[in-house]
Amino acid sequence: MTALSCFKAYDVRGRIPTELNEELVYQIGRSYAGFVQPRQVVVGRDIRATSLTLSAALIRGLNDSGVDVEDIGLCGTEGVYFATFSGELDGGIMVTASHNPPDYNGLKFVREGSRPISADTGLQQMRAMIEGARLPPHAARPGQVRPRNINEGYLEHLLGYVKGARLRRLKVVVNPGNGGAGLVLDQLEAHLPFEFIRLNYPPDSSFPNGVPNPMLEQNRRSTVQAMRASGADVGLAWDGDFDRCFFFDEHGGFVEGYYLVGLLAEAFLQRYPGSRIVHDPRLTWNTIDIVRRCGGEPVMCRSGHAFIKQRMREVDAVYGGEMSAHHYFRDFAYCDSGMIPWLLVLAVMCETGKTLSELVGERQRLFPASGEINREIADVQAVTRRVREHYAAAALGIDFTDGLSMEFAQWRLNLHGSNTEPLVRLNVEARGSEALMRERTDEVLQLMAQA
């Protein structure tokens, strides 16, 4: 069924109304009830124009299946995570399409303890229920819906990460990209000494300044311009459902998420000595070096939030980070948050008196990285095979945890296909030589183009 092409690896997402609509979302609500068999579920939604009606359809599907719903209204995805684990409920569903264009929407699912539901852990079963017309029967007693305000507990939790920190006045450019992050920033502002310089701030479902995706270079320009015009100490930008936060240093330089993983890992190891830190395989040397130097234990895990969260639970990691700007926290039920990272980083800046460029600059020089480079290539296997065969004789190590990773004395690469898009992604890093990193990056890209 074409309509069910909206079931992806980690969530449901598609164009409205051809791939996703109220009728299908109603059925998804009933299939979730059939698979999870919850009693109480949290539902939240982002600022998209279609999110309110889709949320209503979802709630009807849950209620008709006998499930009680706590409706937390407008929020970020982490609001659903928080409401689920803090309320000890049976699950949560967020209506959002994150950084996709305005004509898209979707759903993200968790079960008890805010454990993620992905293709491997339930989405395919839910899809099969709908395709096979095997939805659970209507309940004899329909579920009820009641509004719930999570603001007080959620803010208290967020502020707990900087409790006791010697915070000082910092000038901060904040750019929600017309997404929903400003809804939380406004509430945090009263408790912090920071001066916010607002940019693309009002929530607007039409995204007049482009889709809220700071990974796109063209979407960074307004933040950089505001940084330079205001002389701000740091710049922050978020995606649409603000589960990712992106950083700009005091010069307006975009800080790759890779270096934030190391910075946050060090901060947590100072609080919790000897802890485990989970990281993804795409770029690793800087993270491993910092974690070991700080007395922690680095644990590598396949990229993707479902895998990271599961691995963190298995090893009881205090923190996990991906270079894609997803950061995960044990005290946040191992979930990712776009609010906790910037609070922690600004606290480190205040405590150390260092600028962001000073905090990450040395690490960028020690381990220069290409950043993720995407190429549309049809045959991922052919590209991977060509690159592996070319470098195999010189490689000190080859790993397949996530795509192909190859390690050499002075540089390493990771090549993997996207789980959500028809793309091949390349990351290259080197030891202390940006010239070598760039040379090897160009070399691998040429090999990819020949495959």
SENURO-929089 format. One record per residue (C-alpha): x, y, z. Coordinates in Angstrom, 3 decimals. Layout:
+----------+----------+----------+
!        u !        v !        w !
+----------+----------+----------+
!        X !        Y !        Z !
...
+----------+----------+----------+
END
This chain:
+----------+----------+----------+
!        u !        v !        w !
+----------+----------+----------+
!    0.000 !    0.000 !    0.000 !
!    1.454 !    3.324 !   -1.079 !
!    0.063 !    5.108 !    1.972 !
!    2.181 !    2.961 !    4.279 !
!    5.427 !    4.096 !    2.715 !
!    5.452 !    6.561 !    5.613 !
!    6.738 !    3.819 !    7.956 !
!   10.480 !    4.474 !    8.222 !
!   13.392 !    2.966 !   10.159 !
!   12.858 !    5.033 !   13.304 !
!    9.453 !    6.688 !   12.973 !
!    6.472 !    7.396 !   10.737 !
!    6.905 !   10.306 !    8.367 !
!    5.363 !   11.351 !    5.062 !
!    3.801 !   13.992 !    2.857 !
!    0.325 !   15.226 !    3.771 !
!   -2.193 !   13.963 !    2.683 !
!   -0.925 !   11.444 !    0.115 !
!    1.385 !    9.475 !    2.410 !
!   -0.064 !   10.420 !    5.806 !
!   -3.538 !   11.639 !    6.747 !
!   -6.064 !   11.628 !    9.593 !
!   -7.577 !    8.257 !    8.656 !
!   -4.186 !    6.551 !    8.623 !
!   -3.071 !    8.237 !   11.848 !
!   -6.286 !    7.006 !   13.495 !
!   -5.366 !    3.470 !   12.422 !
!   -1.808 !    3.956 !   13.647 !
!   -3.182 !    4.905 !   17.053 !
!   -5.177 !    1.689 !   17.160 !
!   -2.221 !   -0.387 !   15.953 !
!   -0.002 !    1.151 !   18.651 !
!   -2.636 !    0.185 !   21.223 !
!   -2.728 !   -3.341 !   19.852 !
!    1.036 !   -3.742 !   19.883 !
!    1.968 !   -2.023 !   23.155 !
!   -1.324 !   -2.737 !   24.994 !
!   -0.948 !    0.364 !   27.161 !
!   -3.376 !    1.751 !   29.710 !
!   -2.143 !    5.361 !   29.661 !
!   -0.243 !    7.146 !   26.888 !
!    1.170 !   10.657 !   26.495 !
!    0.512 !   12.542 !   23.242 !
!    2.289 !   15.743 !   22.233 !
!    2.584 !   17.720 !   19.011 !
!    4.829 !   20.231 !   17.248 !
!    3.830 !   23.573 !   15.702 !
!    3.001 !   22.291 !   12.209 !
!   -0.342 !   23.308 !   10.720 !
!   -1.504 !   19.695 !   10.467 !
!   -0.284 !   18.550 !   13.882 !
!   -3.445 !   19.519 !   15.770 !
!   -5.827 !   17.537 !   13.537 !
!   -3.453 !   14.571 !   13.315 !
!   -3.057 !   14.597 !   17.079 !
!   -6.843 !   14.551 !   17.468 !
!   -7.102 !   11.579 !   15.077 !
!   -4.366 !    9.754 !   16.973 !
!   -6.109 !   10.328 !   20.297 !
!   -9.404 !    9.032 !   18.859 !
!   -7.659 !    5.869 !   17.745 !
!   -6.132 !    5.355 !   21.179 !
!   -9.377 !    6.152 !   23.015 !
!  -11.397 !    3.815 !   20.792 !
!   -8.940 !    1.081 !   21.752 !
!   -9.577 !    1.721 !   25.442 !
!   -6.392 !    3.727 !   26.077 !
!   -6.437 !    6.799 !   28.321 !
!   -4.471 !    9.741 !   26.921 !
!   -2.646 !   12.555 !   28.660 !
!   -2.483 !   15.369 !   26.105 !
!    0.506 !   17.636 !   26.770 !
!   -0.165 !   19.823 !   23.721 !
!    2.584 !   21.830 !   22.014 !
!    6.034 !   20.559 !   22.946 !
!    9.306 !   19.185 !   21.662 !
!    9.856 !   15.471 !   21.244 !
!   11.738 !   15.448 !   24.534 !
!    8.556 !   16.704 !   26.221 !
!    6.896 !   13.396 !   25.346 !
!    9.952 !   11.510 !   26.599 !
!    9.903 !   13.422 !   29.885 !
!    6.154 !   13.064 !   30.415 !
!    6.336 !    9.326 !   29.747 !
!    9.176 !    8.435 !   32.086 !
!    8.442 !   10.977 !   34.810 !
!    4.763 !    9.997 !   34.941 !
!    5.632 !    6.285 !   34.768 !
!    3.149 !    5.881 !   31.920 !
!    2.961 !    3.047 !   29.430 !
!    4.064 !    4.990 !   26.378 !
!    4.165 !    8.231 !   24.443 !
!    3.651 !    9.470 !   20.890 !
!    4.907 !   12.739 !   19.411 !
!    3.280 !   14.202 !   16.295 !
!    6.131 !   15.825 !   14.383 !
!    8.086 !   15.807 !   11.144 !
!   11.082 !   17.512 !   12.772 !
!   13.131 !   19.253 !   10.056 !
!   11.074 !   18.138 !    7.041 !
!    9.272 !   20.641 !    4.759 !
!    5.901 !   22.140 !    5.826 !
!    3.818 !   19.659 !    3.826 !
!    5.205 !   16.720 !    5.825 !
!    4.254 !   15.342 !    9.205 !
!    4.882 !   12.204 !   11.208 !
!    4.938 !   10.377 !   14.535 !
!    7.624 !    9.207 !   16.957 !
!    6.845 !    6.418 !   19.417 !
!    8.089 !    5.242 !   22.809 !
!    6.828 !    2.672 !   25.250 !
!    7.259 !    2.435 !   29.049 !
!   10.396 !    4.114 !   30.373 !
!   10.536 !    6.114 !   27.114 !
!   12.089 !    3.144 !   25.334 !
!   12.008 !    3.791 !   21.568 !
!    9.866 !    1.861 !   19.113 !
!   11.582 !    1.543 !   15.736 !
!   11.265 !   -0.769 !   12.737 !
!   13.093 !   -3.540 !   14.615 !
!   11.055 !   -3.184 !   17.798 !
!    7.459 !   -2.681 !   16.728 !
!    6.874 !   -0.359 !   13.776 !
!    6.781 !   -3.218 !   11.280 !
!    4.285 !   -5.124 !   13.447 !
!    2.100 !   -2.011 !   13.649 !
!    2.303 !   -1.584 !    9.899 !
!    1.366 !   -5.239 !    9.360 !
!   -1.701 !   -4.830 !   11.589 !
!   -2.963 !   -2.011 !    9.391 !
!   -2.123 !   -3.695 !    6.086 !
!   -3.726 !   -6.950 !    7.204 !
!   -6.798 !   -5.245 !    8.672 !
!   -5.950 !   -6.848 !   12.031 !
!   -6.547 !   -3.839 !   14.259 !
!   -7.809 !   -4.552 !   17.787 !
!  -11.580 !   -4.369 !   18.280 !
!  -13.149 !   -1.244 !   19.689 !
!  -13.018 !   -1.300 !   23.467 !
!  -16.174 !   -1.770 !   25.495 !
!  -15.011 !    1.172 !   27.597 !
!  -13.469 !    3.944 !   25.469 !
!  -10.417 !    5.634 !   26.898 !
!  -10.516 !    9.162 !   28.238 !
!   -8.361 !   12.168 !   27.339 !
!   -7.244 !   14.840 !   29.761 !
!   -4.818 !   17.737 !   29.381 !
!   -1.572 !   17.671 !   31.328 !
!    0.862 !   20.511 !   31.940 !
!    4.432 !   19.223 !   32.298 !
!    6.146 !   22.624 !   32.384 !
!    7.019 !   22.815 !   36.070 !
!    8.578 !   19.357 !   36.331 !
!   10.261 !   19.574 !   32.932 !
!   11.899 !   22.938 !   33.686 !
!   13.013 !   21.727 !   37.105 !
!   14.633 !   18.708 !   35.453 !
!   16.432 !   20.808 !   32.835 !
!   17.726 !   23.325 !   35.371 !
!   18.964 !   20.466 !   37.536 !
!   21.829 !   19.933 !   35.062 !
!   23.274 !   23.369 !   35.914 !
!   22.288 !   23.468 !   39.577 !
!   25.213 !   24.803 !   41.580 !
!   27.087 !   26.010 !   38.498 !
!   28.555 !   29.502 !   38.733 !
!   26.622 !   30.928 !   35.810 !
!   27.336 !   34.447 !   34.596 !
!   25.944 !   36.764 !   31.978 !
!   26.495 !   35.553 !   28.440 !
!   25.060 !   37.034 !   25.284 !
!   23.412 !   34.195 !   23.334 !
!   21.898 !   34.189 !   19.845 !
!   18.966 !   31.753 !   19.892 !
!   17.506 !   30.604 !   16.571 !
!   14.600 !   28.131 !   16.700 !
!   14.173 !   28.459 !   12.921 !
!   10.460 !   29.265 !   13.415 !
!   10.123 !   25.871 !   15.120 !
!    9.030 !   25.290 !   18.692 !
!   12.211 !   25.673 !   20.762 !
!   11.321 !   29.225 !   21.772 !
!    8.380 !   27.904 !   23.793 !
!   10.859 !   26.388 !   26.260 !
!   13.527 !   29.089 !   25.988 !
!   11.039 !   31.711 !   27.158 !
!   10.360 !   29.695 !   30.293 !
!   14.039 !   29.000 !   31.013 !
!   15.068 !   32.621 !   30.527 !
!   13.657 !   33.767 !   33.875 !
!   15.915 !   31.287 !   35.715 !
!   19.175 !   32.063 !   33.897 !
!   21.516 !   35.065 !   33.701 !
!   21.866 !   34.827 !   29.916 !
!   20.783 !   37.533 !   27.484 !
!   18.910 !   35.996 !   24.573 !
!   19.110 !   37.603 !   21.133 !
!   16.122 !   36.116 !   19.330 !
!   16.205 !   35.142 !   15.665 !
!   13.520 !   33.465 !   13.518 !
!   11.780 !   33.127 !   16.832 !
!    7.969 !   32.994 !   16.525 !
!    6.647 !   29.477 !   15.813 !
!    5.392 !   29.494 !   12.225 !
!    4.197 !   26.324 !   10.519 !
!    4.999 !   27.746 !    7.078 !
!    8.692 !   28.072 !    8.032 !
!    9.198 !   31.435 !    6.274 !
!   12.962 !   31.298 !    6.877 !
!   13.400 !   27.784 !    5.517 !
!   12.839 !   24.430 !    7.177 !
!   14.373 !   24.369 !   10.669 !
!   17.394 !   22.240 !    9.854 !
!   20.727 !   23.799 !   10.875 !
!   22.575 !   20.920 !    9.223 !
!   21.887 !   22.752 !    5.950 !
!   24.617 !   25.333 !    5.428 !
!   22.235 !   27.909 !    3.953 !
!   20.223 !   27.796 !    7.186 !
!   23.262 !   28.785 !    9.259 !
!   23.833 !   32.158 !    7.615 !
!   21.283 !   34.116 !    9.615 !
!   22.754 !   32.833 !   12.887 !
!   26.270 !   33.751 !   11.783 !
!   25.169 !   37.234 !   10.733 !
!   23.391 !   37.796 !   14.050 !
!   26.466 !   36.600 !   15.939 !
!   28.721 !   39.065 !   14.166 !
!   26.272 !   41.948 !   14.420 !
!   25.661 !   41.493 !   18.151 !
!   29.078 !   40.385 !   19.358 !
!   27.394 !   37.428 !   21.080 !
!   29.375 !   34.894 !   23.090 !
!   27.702 !   31.878 !   21.526 !
!   25.007 !   30.997 !   18.994 !
!   22.429 !   28.221 !   19.250 !
!   20.027 !   26.806 !   16.665 !
!   17.521 !   23.959 !   16.789 !
!   15.585 !   21.739 !   14.427 !
!   11.783 !   21.733 !   14.336 !
!   11.048 !   19.443 !   17.290 !
!   14.239 !   20.654 !   19.029 !
!   15.671 !   17.266 !   19.877 !
!   18.932 !   18.516 !   18.325 !
!   20.878 !   21.655 !   19.225 !
!   23.635 !   23.210 !   17.093 !
!   26.422 !   25.506 !   18.254 !
!   28.257 !   28.517 !   16.842 !
!   31.353 !   29.926 !   18.529 !
!   31.947 !   33.598 !   19.310 !
!   33.379 !   34.160 !   15.813 !
!   30.286 !   32.721 !   14.142 !
!   32.033 !   29.452 !   13.343 !
!   29.811 !   26.385 !   13.168 !
!   31.001 !   23.756 !   15.642 !
!   30.655 !   20.217 !   14.324 !
!   28.603 !   17.992 !   16.634 !
!   31.574 !   15.604 !   16.866 !
!   33.527 !   18.004 !   19.064 !
!   30.532 !   18.632 !   21.325 !
!   30.432 !   14.899 !   22.094 !
!   33.940 !   15.071 !   23.515 !
!   33.226 !   18.281 !   25.424 !
!   30.087 !   16.859 !   27.042 !
!   31.781 !   13.529 !   27.743 !
!   34.500 !   15.338 !   29.691 !
!   31.911 !   17.322 !   31.648 !
!   30.097 !   14.147 !   32.695 !
!   33.288 !   12.290 !   33.574 !
!   34.219 !   15.102 !   35.933 !
!   30.874 !   14.554 !   37.685 !
!   30.833 !   10.765 !   37.434 !
!   34.440 !    9.482 !   37.319 !
!   35.029 !    6.167 !   35.596 !
!   31.697 !    6.150 !   33.774 !
!   31.005 !    4.702 !   30.362 !
!   30.407 !    6.981 !   27.366 !
!   28.653 !    5.676 !   24.246 !
!   29.583 !    7.134 !   20.841 !
!   28.866 !    6.365 !   17.208 !
!   31.431 !    4.966 !   14.721 !
!   31.458 !    7.783 !   12.177 !
!   34.117 !    9.908 !   13.899 !
!   35.748 !    8.460 !   16.991 !
!   39.357 !    9.406 !   17.731 !
!   38.700 !   12.674 !   19.541 !
!   35.968 !   11.144 !   21.705 !
!   38.019 !    8.062 !   22.591 !
!   41.059 !   10.182 !   23.426 !
!   39.099 !   12.480 !   25.768 !
!   37.172 !    9.681 !   27.476 !
!   40.298 !    7.632 !   28.189 !
!   42.280 !   10.692 !   29.320 !
!   39.463 !   11.510 !   31.764 !
!   39.401 !    7.966 !   33.145 !
!   36.197 !    6.864 !   31.445 !
!   35.398 !    3.918 !   29.212 !
!   34.418 !    4.605 !   25.582 !
!   31.805 !    2.264 !   24.099 !
!   31.197 !    2.310 !   20.357 !
!   27.679 !    1.691 !   19.044 !
!   25.922 !    1.713 !   15.690 !
!   24.468 !    5.105 !   14.734 !
!   20.776 !    5.743 !   15.317 !
!   18.852 !    6.720 !   18.404 !
!   17.294 !    3.286 !   19.001 !
!   20.708 !    1.595 !   18.984 !
!   22.409 !    4.242 !   21.121 !
!   19.665 !    4.187 !   23.753 !
!   19.684 !    0.404 !   23.951 !
!   23.475 !    0.245 !   24.266 !
!   23.488 !    2.940 !   26.950 !
!   21.015 !    0.900 !   28.969 !
!   23.094 !   -2.245 !   28.552 !
!   26.302 !   -0.641 !   29.844 !
!   24.674 !    1.976 !   32.130 !
!   26.401 !    4.823 !   30.277 !
!   26.031 !    8.263 !   31.837 !
!   26.077 !    9.997 !   28.441 !
!   25.955 !    9.119 !   24.771 !
!   26.585 !   11.319 !   21.749 !
!   26.388 !   11.198 !   17.978 !
!   28.132 !   13.590 !   15.633 !
!   24.689 !   14.324 !   14.133 !
!   23.963 !   16.485 !   17.228 !
!   21.910 !   13.900 !   19.097 !
!   22.937 !   13.811 !   22.752 !
!   21.599 !   11.234 !   25.225 !
!   21.520 !   11.354 !   29.023 !
!   21.118 !    8.592 !   31.594 !
!   19.161 !   10.856 !   33.927 !
!   16.795 !   11.664 !   31.049 !
!   15.831 !    7.987 !   30.672 !
!   18.722 !    7.577 !   28.183 !
!   16.800 !    9.834 !   25.767 !
!   18.069 !   12.640 !   23.562 !
!   17.439 !   16.290 !   24.341 !
!   18.080 !   19.534 !   22.504 !
!   17.891 !   21.601 !   25.701 !
!   20.252 !   19.807 !   28.085 !
!   23.368 !   20.111 !   25.831 !
!   23.407 !   23.891 !   25.561 !
!   22.749 !   24.347 !   29.266 !
!   25.759 !   22.135 !   30.028 !
!   28.051 !   23.761 !   27.452 !
!   27.231 !   27.286 !   28.628 !
!   27.839 !   26.155 !   32.209 !
!   31.296 !   24.894 !   31.181 !
!   31.990 !   28.244 !   29.504 !
!   30.957 !   30.084 !   32.687 !
!   32.922 !   27.795 !   35.021 !
!   36.140 !   27.804 !   32.989 !
!   35.988 !   31.362 !   31.668 !
!   36.841 !   29.987 !   28.229 !
!   35.120 !   30.815 !   24.973 !
!   33.568 !   28.026 !   22.939 !
!   36.331 !   28.281 !   20.347 !
!   38.891 !   27.828 !   23.116 !
!   37.047 !   24.790 !   24.466 !
!   36.949 !   22.989 !   21.120 !
!   39.787 !   24.621 !   19.161 !
!   42.582 !   22.402 !   20.440 !
!   40.516 !   19.287 !   19.779 !
!   39.774 !   20.469 !   16.221 !
!   43.529 !   20.875 !   15.644 !
!   44.385 !   17.510 !   17.178 !
!   41.707 !   15.620 !   15.251 !
!   40.575 !   17.575 !   12.172 !
!   37.475 !   16.077 !   10.576 !
!   35.726 !   16.462 !    7.244 !
!   32.220 !   16.687 !    8.666 !
!   29.627 !   14.430 !    7.078 !
!   29.664 !   14.571 !    3.273 !
!   26.587 !   13.196 !    1.481 !
!   26.486 !   11.828 !   -2.035 !
!   23.507 !   10.435 !   -3.958 !
!   24.804 !    7.076 !   -5.157 !
!   22.505 !    4.250 !   -6.206 !
!   24.728 !    1.254 !   -5.448 !
!   25.967 !    1.603 !   -1.881 !
!   27.529 !   -1.859 !   -1.871 !
!   29.562 !   -1.183 !   -5.002 !
!   30.929 !    2.067 !   -3.575 !
!   31.765 !    0.421 !   -0.260 !
!   33.491 !   -2.507 !   -1.958 !
!   35.588 !   -0.229 !   -4.172 !
!   36.797 !    1.879 !   -1.250 !
!   37.546 !   -1.164 !    0.888 !
!   39.523 !   -2.928 !   -1.841 !
!   41.528 !    0.211 !   -2.599 !
!   42.713 !    0.712 !    0.978 !
!   42.607 !   -2.834 !    2.416 !
!   46.343 !   -3.534 !    2.165 !
!   47.293 !   -0.422 !    4.154 !
!   44.519 !   -0.606 !    6.765 !
!   45.406 !   -1.288 !   10.392 !
!   41.812 !   -2.130 !   11.178 !
!   38.481 !   -2.640 !    9.380 !
!   35.140 !   -2.504 !   11.192 !
!   31.534 !   -2.976 !   10.053 !
!   29.647 !   -1.745 !   13.126 !
!   27.981 !    0.915 !   10.965 !
!   28.863 !    0.726 !    7.301 !
!   32.596 !    0.532 !    6.600 !
!   35.186 !    1.982 !    8.975 !
!   38.881 !    1.767 !    8.040 !
!   41.692 !    2.886 !   10.302 !
!   45.249 !    3.805 !    9.361 !
!   48.172 !    5.201 !   11.346 !
!   47.339 !    8.855 !   10.717 !
!   43.769 !    8.888 !    9.378 !
!   40.519 !    6.935 !    9.310 !
!   37.288 !    6.873 !    7.311 !
!   33.702 !    5.787 !    7.750 !
!   31.376 !    5.178 !    4.816 !
!   27.743 !    4.216 !    5.339 !
!   24.369 !    4.387 !    3.662 !
!   21.616 !    6.479 !    5.192 !
!   18.761 !    4.667 !    6.970 !
!   16.278 !    7.357 !    5.972 !
!   17.462 !    8.833 !    2.633 !
!   19.015 !    7.553 !   -0.651 !
!   22.453 !    8.817 !    0.351 !
!   25.965 !    7.551 !    1.045 !
!   27.661 !    9.417 !    3.897 !
!   31.424 !    9.865 !    4.236 !
!   33.413 !   10.986 !    7.281 !
!   37.182 !   11.333 !    7.384 !
!   39.434 !   12.361 !   10.270 !
!   43.194 !   12.621 !   10.768 !
!   45.737 !   13.016 !   13.530 !
!   46.956 !   16.590 !   13.729 !
!   46.979 !   17.359 !   10.000 !
!   44.127 !   19.164 !    8.302 !
!   46.022 !   18.918 !    5.010 !
!   46.130 !   15.116 !    5.247 !
!   42.446 !   14.995 !    6.179 !
!   41.499 !   17.088 !    3.152 !
!   43.785 !   15.128 !    0.846 !
!   42.318 !   11.784 !    1.908 !
!   38.756 !   13.138 !    1.779 !
!   39.231 !   14.237 !   -1.837 !
!   40.820 !   10.900 !   -2.652 !
!   37.912 !    8.874 !   -1.238 !
!   35.347 !   11.096 !   -2.946 !
!   37.067 !   10.470 !   -6.289 !
!   36.928 !    6.716 !   -5.671 !
!   33.225 !    6.993 !   -4.833 !
!   32.543 !    8.872 !   -8.066 !
!   34.207 !    6.095 !  -10.107 !
!   32.134 !    3.263 !   -8.636 !
+----------+----------+----------+
END
